[in-house]
Amino acid sequence: MKVLWFSHIPVFPKEIGTIDYKGGTWITTLLKALSENASIELAVCFHSTIRTEEKINIKGVTYYNIQDGNLVFKMAYRKIFHILTHQDHNAYLEIIDDFKPDVIQVFGTESGFGNIIRQTEVPVIIHMQGLINPILLSWFPPGINLLDTFLSTPLKSLLFGNGFFHKFIYLKKQAERELEIISSNIHFFSRTDWDKSYLSFFNPNAKIFHCDEMIRNEFSDNEWLSPGLAGQFIFVSILNDDLYKGWDNILKTANILRRYSKLKFEWRIIGANPGNSVIRMFERKANTRFAESNVVFKGKMDATEIVEELMRAHLFIHLSHIDNSPNSVCEAMLLGMPVLCSDVGGCSSLITDNLNGFLIHDNDPFYLGKKICDILMNTEKTLLIAGKARKDAMARHNSGRIIEQILNAYEELSKPR
């Protein structure tokens, strides 16, 4: 069976070696596993600014790189006027005609790839990721508004269409397109009760297949052991600089713990640097700095570096205001460490409170501070819960099981109609 993927994230094989990307992606992990299945001939299409051959086959996988070019003024024009990207449907149709797939899989509703169903007879399945409309509603944390983002964005960024002021306006257009994609498609991969409900609400005729995420092997190959106490407790959070990711929750809670508890701690942040405008905006609004509340920024890391950091920590904390099934939570659970997570979006499909992790109400820093103290002080219970987290995550993210889920859906879609 021939399967064509459309990915809004560039999926370059290591052999090309053109991108030095610390984060990695679960899509790459899934691609590697699925490409090893003899029954599937796989191709993947994506946009990028990297100059490579437009079509290249490596280890049996065909890569179609739609090169957007790197013209500064052209990119700035798109950003300033909030012109939606991934709309090159003629190029997509040419790729479909060239590869002649039996099934098309589109990753996410963030891009315009999902609209291809209107122009092809090939069965299409949308793999749900983040949900744009709920993100739009949760974009501004308490006390932050659009004017704050405008005033906090450097002039150069504003002029070139960068920063969260422009990003919010663009997000509103993405949200409209997302509903078009959901209403016009029939088949979807989903992984939480939350995204299933979202799909069913906007498209009662949707046929939904369950498919869990393929997590990078580094997290299943290692196992967390309690590091003991060497002077202080260590918490770790992994997040980018999007406004809704819980920066305000981290700063408020860390400040409360520092001021009102006797807990000695260091809260380590992976994925963002302290100098960006968003971090400075939250510090100005709270009239305190992250560094003053024992928050340390570690920057971007690859999977091996993240594992090493988590192995030294006592608790993983995820405080986003909205999320579907955050990869970082899945990775920490797979490693077998205690996880404290906001009870938002699809997170309750990953964690059952006090069974394989801890759930917390959003925007409740005083209760959160007490919860952190209780988790750290009740070592025996916490270790049991961490062990259950690993057991559940190993089953949920089992690669063989996930491949079976995907192949079953492909077979269903490819049946004659």
BELGINOR-V786320 format. One record per residue. PHI is phi in whole degrees, -180 to 180 (NA if undefined). D_FIRST is the distance of its C-alpha to the first C-alpha in Angstrom with 2 decimals. Layout:
PHI,D_FIRST ; PHI,D_FIRST
This chain:
NA,0.00 ; -100,3.80 ; -125,6.44 ; -112,10.07 ; -98,12.99 ; -116,16.53 ; -118,19.14 ; -76,22.86 ; -107,23.69 ; -57,23.27 ; -118,20.87 ; -89,22.33 ; -70,21.58 ; -60,24.84 ; -62,24.93 ; -74,25.86 ; 62,28.58 ; -100,29.61 ; -126,29.90 ; -103,32.23 ; -115,31.00 ; -70,32.62 ; -66,30.77 ; 74,27.22 ; -149,24.45 ; -66,22.36 ; -64,19.38 ; -62,19.78 ; -63,20.03 ; -66,16.83 ; -58,15.01 ; -61,16.52 ; -68,15.61 ; -71,11.91 ; -67,11.64 ; -83,13.22 ; -85,10.50 ; -66,9.36 ; -84,6.14 ; -117,5.05 ; -105,6.04 ; -111,8.47 ; -134,11.24 ; -137,14.30 ; -117,17.11 ; -158,20.65 ; -95,24.28 ; -161,26.87 ; -99,30.25 ; -83,29.38 ; -84,29.66 ; -140,26.78 ; -62,24.76 ; -68,22.87 ; -137,19.67 ; -147,19.33 ; -113,16.87 ; -131,18.01 ; 53,16.72 ; 85,13.24 ; -106,13.00 ; -95,13.93 ; -112,16.78 ; -110,18.28 ; -104,21.84 ; -83,23.73 ; -87,27.24 ; -79,29.76 ; 80,32.70 ; -128,35.45 ; -78,38.28 ; -58,40.50 ; -71,42.11 ; -66,38.95 ; -66,37.39 ; -64,40.73 ; -58,40.94 ; -60,37.62 ; -73,38.77 ; -62,42.31 ; -100,41.29 ; 54,38.33 ; -84,35.83 ; -63,32.34 ; -96,29.75 ; 57,26.03 ; -120,26.90 ; -84,25.76 ; -66,23.57 ; -63,23.98 ; -64,22.49 ; -65,19.48 ; -66,19.00 ; -64,19.38 ; -68,16.63 ; -62,14.25 ; -66,15.52 ; -74,15.16 ; -87,11.58 ; 55,10.35 ; -75,7.72 ; -87,6.31 ; -141,8.07 ; -114,11.08 ; -118,12.93 ; -110,16.61 ; -90,18.85 ; 84,22.24 ; -107,24.51 ; -73,26.74 ; -110,25.36 ; -86,24.89 ; -57,21.12 ; -64,20.95 ; -78,22.79 ; -64,19.97 ; -60,19.10 ; -72,22.29 ; -124,21.14 ; -141,17.60 ; -92,16.11 ; -70,12.64 ; -60,12.64 ; -120,14.11 ; -126,14.96 ; -96,17.98 ; -94,18.51 ; -66,22.29 ; -127,24.48 ; -75,28.14 ; -108,29.65 ; -65,31.66 ; -65,34.19 ; -62,35.39 ; -63,35.62 ; -59,37.72 ; -70,40.09 ; -104,40.49 ; -59,40.62 ; -98,44.39 ; -67,45.84 ; -54,49.31 ; 89,51.91 ; -118,49.56 ; -136,49.14 ; -63,47.94 ; -63,51.34 ; -58,51.13 ; -68,47.90 ; -64,49.49 ; -70,52.63 ; -92,50.75 ; -90,48.57 ; -57,50.11 ; -56,51.25 ; -60,49.04 ; -65,45.92 ; -61,47.10 ; -66,47.71 ; -100,44.27 ; 78,42.42 ; -101,41.71 ; 95,42.72 ; -80,42.30 ; -64,44.43 ; -67,41.96 ; -63,38.96 ; -66,40.17 ; -65,40.56 ; -65,37.07 ; -62,35.75 ; -63,37.36 ; -70,35.37 ; -61,32.12 ; -63,33.09 ; -65,33.49 ; -66,30.11 ; -59,28.50 ; -66,29.91 ; -62,28.61 ; -65,25.03 ; -66,25.40 ; -73,27.08 ; -93,24.66 ; -98,21.38 ; -114,20.48 ; -103,17.86 ; -143,18.91 ; -94,18.52 ; -135,22.10 ; -138,23.99 ; -136,27.67 ; -61,29.92 ; -67,31.17 ; -72,28.06 ; -63,27.18 ; -63,30.70 ; -61,30.41 ; -63,27.30 ; -65,28.86 ; -69,32.10 ; -86,30.83 ; -145,28.14 ; -60,29.17 ; -92,26.19 ; -62,23.62 ; -102,21.00 ; -110,20.97 ; -108,18.72 ; -81,20.49 ; -151,19.07 ; -82,21.54 ; -85,21.82 ; -90,20.97 ; -95,24.43 ; -57,25.43 ; -61,26.33 ; -57,29.91 ; -86,30.79 ; -84,29.65 ; -78,31.05 ; -118,34.49 ; -136,36.77 ; -69,39.54 ; -125,43.07 ; -55,45.96 ; -77,47.60 ; 74,51.08 ; -113,53.49 ; -114,54.80 ; 98,56.99 ; -158,54.44 ; -86,51.29 ; -120,48.17 ; -108,45.67 ; -131,42.43 ; -129,40.53 ; -121,37.51 ; -160,37.29 ; -92,37.12 ; -94,39.97 ; -62,38.75 ; -61,41.70 ; -82,40.18 ; -78,39.23 ; 98,42.57 ; -59,44.85 ; -65,47.77 ; -63,47.12 ; -65,47.12 ; -65,50.28 ; -63,52.17 ; -68,51.35 ; -62,52.08 ; -66,55.35 ; -65,56.34 ; -62,55.67 ; -66,57.68 ; -83,60.59 ; -117,60.95 ; -118,59.61 ; -96,60.65 ; -70,57.08 ; -97,56.57 ; -149,53.07 ; -136,50.87 ; -105,47.88 ; -99,45.33 ; -110,42.89 ; -105,39.74 ; 113,37.95 ; -141,40.86 ; -111,44.09 ; -70,47.51 ; -86,48.49 ; -76,46.18 ; -66,47.68 ; -67,46.01 ; -62,47.51 ; -65,50.88 ; -64,50.72 ; -64,50.27 ; -66,53.10 ; -64,55.40 ; -65,54.75 ; -90,55.44 ; 57,58.32 ; -156,57.14 ; -106,54.88 ; -57,51.97 ; -61,53.73 ; -70,56.82 ; -109,54.83 ; 67,53.40 ; -99,49.99 ; -119,48.67 ; -95,45.86 ; -106,43.70 ; 77,41.40 ; -78,37.71 ; -139,36.36 ; -86,33.25 ; -60,31.82 ; -64,34.23 ; -67,37.19 ; -64,36.34 ; -57,36.19 ; -60,39.56 ; -68,41.03 ; -67,39.86 ; -64,41.23 ; -90,44.64 ; -97,44.53 ; -100,45.86 ; -157,43.88 ; -101,40.81 ; -127,41.55 ; -129,39.30 ; -122,41.35 ; -64,39.16 ; -77,40.33 ; -158,36.80 ; -169,33.38 ; -90,30.24 ; -139,29.23 ; -58,30.76 ; -55,29.02 ; -63,32.46 ; -67,33.44 ; -60,30.32 ; -66,31.04 ; -65,34.70 ; -64,34.04 ; -63,31.58 ; -70,34.36 ; 93,36.68 ; -112,39.32 ; -66,41.17 ; -125,39.67 ; -114,41.69 ; -140,39.74 ; -63,40.64 ; -85,39.81 ; -132,37.98 ; 53,34.67 ; -94,32.07 ; -64,33.99 ; -72,35.34 ; -79,31.86 ; -94,31.98 ; -121,35.67 ; -103,38.06 ; -56,41.52 ; 66,43.61 ; -114,40.95 ; -129,38.32 ; 169,39.74 ; -132,42.18 ; -107,41.79 ; -137,44.39 ; -64,45.37 ; -72,44.72 ; 58,47.75 ; -137,50.12 ; -66,51.24 ; -69,54.30 ; -64,52.46 ; -62,49.69 ; -59,52.34 ; -65,53.76 ; -63,50.34 ; -60,49.67 ; -60,53.06 ; -63,52.50 ; -61,49.12 ; -72,50.70 ; -83,53.83 ; -96,52.19 ; -61,50.58 ; -62,50.03 ; -64,48.17 ; -62,46.11 ; -67,44.95 ; -65,43.90 ; -66,41.89 ; -63,40.25 ; -64,39.26 ; -68,37.72 ; -59,35.81 ; -65,34.15 ; -61,33.37 ; -66,31.77 ; -69,29.83 ; -62,28.53 ; -72,27.11 ; -65,25.80 ; -104,24.06 ; -62,22.82 ; -64,19.65 ; -63,18.24 ; -66,19.05 ; -67,17.50 ; -61,14.11 ; -63,14.39 ; -59,15.44 ; -70,12.49 ; -64,9.84 ; -62,12.17 ; -67,12.29 ; -58,8.63 ; -62,8.86 ; -64,12.14 ; -68,11.29 ; -85,8.75 ; -65,11.49 ; -61,13.63 ; -114,16.72
